[in-house]
Amino acid sequence: MSTLNVPKREEVSTGNQVIFDNLEKAVGFVPNLYATYAHSENALGNYLNFANAKTSLKAKEKEVVNLAVSEVNGCLYCLSAHTAIAKMNGFNDEQIMELRAGEASFDPKLDALARLARNITENRGTTDAVVLENFFKTGWTKENLIDTIVLVGDKTISNYINNTADTPIDFPVAQPLETEVV
């Protein structure tokens, strides 16, 4: 059972109602995560501005980070949502499972990104020097590093909200990894 209810449009502030209407038009529904943010007058708008800000990472690369971080943080809601989004960005089921484990044997550059995202999350920002060196060796830049760290923070916020609120999942539920992330 959810810790927090998922508020309906009529239960949120006027400003959040406008955001709900815009989400309905853009996405076709208001994801439960976003509705949960709307318990706060400002958090939903602030989060959407943050999450949709410009970045050096492409959409597919962002999903690499989102999946690795959400797996480390144990957020089934975000794993489910980002599995669906990753599929829309061209990843298959096997690749998604690898990304969740913080790896990408199918692409050395994405592998370095997945390993970095996982390592940053596991170590709360104290990144392993070998992981960081490999990240740069595969062609990533300092700008990409900073943008990845920002994205780890962005995803961690959502993971923590979902894990605390026990947000009901409104996407196809992601299957568990066959092996645990270590």
N, C-alpha and C positions, 0 to 999 in steps of 0.2 A: 504494500500500500504506500502511496506517495506521502512524503512528509509535508509537501506543499501541494495545494490544489493547482490545477492548470486553469488559470482564470479565463473566463469567457470575455468577449469584447465589452459587454455592458458592465463588467466588473473592474475594468481598468480605467486609468485616467484618460481624459480627452486626447492628450498628446499620443498616448499609446494606442488609442482607438484608430488614429490616423495611420500609425505604423502598421497596425493589424490590417487595415484596409489596403494599404500599399503591398503588404506581403500577400494578401489574398489575390491581388491583381498580378503580381510578379511570379508567385510560386504556386498559386492555386489553393493554398491553405496556410494557416499559421502554425508552424511547427511548435510542438509542445515546449521545446526549449525556449523559444522566443517568447511564448506566452508566459512562461515561468519568470523570465527576466522582467516582465511587465508588472510583477508585484511591486517593483520600484518605479517611481515616477520617471527616473532618468536612466536607469541601467540599460533598458532595451535600446534606446536611441544611441547611447554612448557605445554600447557593444557593437551595434550594427555599423556605426561609423568606424570603429576600430577594425572590425573584421573585414570591412569592405575598402579599407584604405589601400592606396597604391603600394605595391611591393615589387621587388625584382624577381620574385618567384612566380612562375606560370601556374595556372590552375592545377595542372597535373602534379607539379612539384609540391604545391600546397597540400594536396591530398596525401602525398608521401609522408609529410610531417604530421598531418592530422591523424593519420592511422597509427603511426608509431607512438605518438604522444598519448593518444586515447587508450592504446593497449597498455602502456606502462601505468597509466593512471586508472585503469580498470573501469572505464566509462562505457558501458554497453550501449547507452543512448547514442553517444558520439560515434562509436564503432559502427553501429547500425546505420546512422545517417551518412557517415563518410564512406562506408562500403557502397552504398547506393550512388553517392556522388563520384566515387572512384570509378565505378562501372561506367558512368556517363562520360568520364574522362578517358576511357579506353583501357582500363586495367581489367584483367580477367580474375576469376576467383582465386586461382593459385597465386598470382602476383599480389593480390590484396592480402592474402594470408602471410606471404613473405614480408610485405611492407609492415604489417601489424607486428611482426617479430623483429622489426628494425633492420631488415635486409632487403636486397633486391638483386639476386644473382643474375637476373635478366638484363641489367643495365648498371655498369660500374659507377656512373655518375649519380644515379638515383640511389644506389647502394650506399655511397658515401653520405648522401643527404639523410637517408633513413637511419643509418648508424649514428650520425651526429644528433639527430632529433631524439632518438632513443637515449643516447648517452647524456645529453643535456638534461633530459627529463629525469632519468634515473639518479643523476648526480646533483640535481638541483642547481645546475649552471656551472658546476666545477667540471668543465669538459676535459676529457682525457686527451693529452697532447698527441698521441698517436692517431686518434680518431680525427682530431682537428687537422693534423698534417695531411692525412689521407683526403679529407674534404677539399683542401686547397690543391692537392696534387691532381685531383680529378677535374679541375677546371672551375671550381666555385671561387667566388671573390669575397672580399671583406664585406661588401654590401650584401651579398647573399647570406653571409654568416649572421650579420645583424638582423636581417629580415627573417631568417630562420628562428633566431632567438625570440624575436617579437611574436612570431607565429606560435612558437611553443607556449609563450605566455598567454596568448589569445585562446589557444585550445585548452590550456590548463584551467583557465577561468570557467569555461563551459563544462569541462570535466568535473570540476569541483561543485558547480551548481547542480549538475545532474546527479552526481553521487550523493550530495547532501539532500536534495529535494526528492530523490528517487523518481525522477521525471518519467512518466509513462512513454514508452517508445512508440512512435507513430511512423516508423519505417519498417521494412522487413528486418527482423531481428538477426543480427550478425551471429554466425556460428562461432563457437569457441575455437581457439587455436588448438591443434592436436598436441603441441608441446608448449610448455610454459615459457614465457620470456624470462631469461636469466641474465 
